[in-house]
Amino acid sequence: LIDTDLGQTIISDLTVGQKVWSVNTDGIKFLSTITKISKTLIFKQSLVSIVFSNNQSIIGTPEHKLTGGIKFSEIKINDRVGRYLVSNVFTTTSQKEHVYDLSLSEGNSYISNDIVILSSIKP
């Protein structure tokens, strides 16, 4: 779920022009407009699921980065990501599914389940 001006929204339901929450380098949240949505079909590739102490979870490709530039694949149990401890990490193999990324009018991050995700889309 992505944090938007209208509440949390499933990433596949987002549209260009919609506003999502981002974070600047000082950690201040602000609204930014989606300028591009990347949707990539993956088949039999690794996905990393990270479960946090607040029982929220996020799923990403091993190379995708979170706040601080750490890759999904580098996260370990008991690491702190944002204000949450990681309670579980596991890797699965996708059968056939889409992964998404967002490009924004300002900033290079968006918030998913209260965790800052860095965009990998180059402006």
C-alpha positions in Angstrom: 0.0 0.0 0.0 1.3 3.4 -1.0 0.5 6.5 1.2 -1.4 9.0 -0.9 -3.3 12.3 -0.1 -6.5 10.2 -0.1 -5.1 7.4 2.2 -3.4 4.1 1.4 -3.8 2.8 -2.1 -2.7 -0.4 -3.8 0.2 0.5 -6.1 -1.4 -1.1 -9.1 -4.4 1.2 -8.6 -2.3 4.4 -8.7 -2.4 6.7 -11.8 -0.2 9.4 -13.2 -1.2 12.8 -11.7 -2.1 11.3 -8.4 -0.4 12.7 -5.2 1.6 10.5 -3.0 3.6 11.2 0.2 7.4 11.6 -0.2 10.2 12.6 2.2 12.9 15.2 1.7 16.5 14.9 2.8 15.6 16.4 6.2 12.9 13.7 6.8 10.0 16.1 6.2 7.0 14.6 4.5 5.4 16.3 1.5 3.0 15.5 -1.3 4.5 14.9 -4.7 2.7 14.1 -8.0 3.2 10.8 -9.8 4.8 11.6 -13.3 5.5 8.0 -14.4 4.6 4.5 -13.2 6.9 1.7 -14.2 5.2 -1.7 -14.4 7.4 -4.7 -15.2 6.4 -8.3 -15.6 8.7 -10.6 -13.9 8.8 -14.4 -14.3 10.6 -16.8 -12.0 12.7 -14.1 -10.3 13.4 -13.5 -6.6 11.3 -11.2 -4.5 12.2 -10.2 -0.9 9.4 -9.9 1.6 10.1 -7.8 4.7 7.9 -8.0 7.8 8.1 -5.3 10.4 7.4 -5.1 14.1 4.1 -3.3 13.4 3.0 -6.4 11.4 3.1 -4.4 8.1 5.1 -5.9 5.2 6.6 -4.8 1.9 7.8 -6.9 -1.1 10.4 -5.8 -3.6 13.1 -7.0 -5.9 16.4 -7.8 -4.2 18.1 -4.7 -5.8 15.4 -2.2 -5.0 16.4 0.3 -2.3 14.8 1.6 0.9 15.5 4.7 2.9 19.3 5.1 3.4 20.0 3.4 0.1 19.9 -0.2 1.6 18.8 -2.9 -0.8 15.9 -5.2 0.0 18.4 -8.1 -0.2 20.6 -6.5 2.5 17.9 -6.3 5.1 18.2 -8.8 8.0 16.0 -9.7 11.0 16.3 -7.1 13.8 17.5 -4.4 11.5 15.8 -1.1 12.0 14.2 0.4 8.9 12.7 3.8 9.6 11.2 3.5 13.0 10.4 -0.2 12.8 12.4 -3.4 13.6 12.4 -6.1 11.0 10.8 -9.2 12.4 11.1 -11.5 9.4 12.7 -11.5 6.0 12.2 -14.2 3.3 12.8 -14.7 -0.4 10.3 -16.2 -2.7 10.4 -16.9 -6.5 7.7 -15.2 -8.5 5.8 -17.3 -10.9 4.5 -14.4 -13.0 3.7 -11.1 -11.6 4.2 -7.3 -12.0 6.5 -5.1 -9.9 6.0 -1.4 -9.8 8.0 1.8 -9.3 7.0 5.5 -9.3 8.6 8.6 -10.6 7.6 11.8 -8.9 7.5 15.5 -9.7 9.6 16.3 -6.6 11.8 13.9 -4.6 12.9 10.4 -5.4 11.0 8.5 -2.7 7.5 7.4 -1.8 6.0 5.8 1.3 4.7 2.3 1.6 3.3 1.1 4.9 5.2 3.9 6.7 8.5 2.8 5.1 10.4 5.1 2.7 11.0 3.4 -0.7 13.5 5.0 -3.1 12.5 5.3 -6.8 14.8 3.5 -9.2 13.4 5.4 -12.2 15.9 7.8 -13.6 14.5 11.3 -14.4 
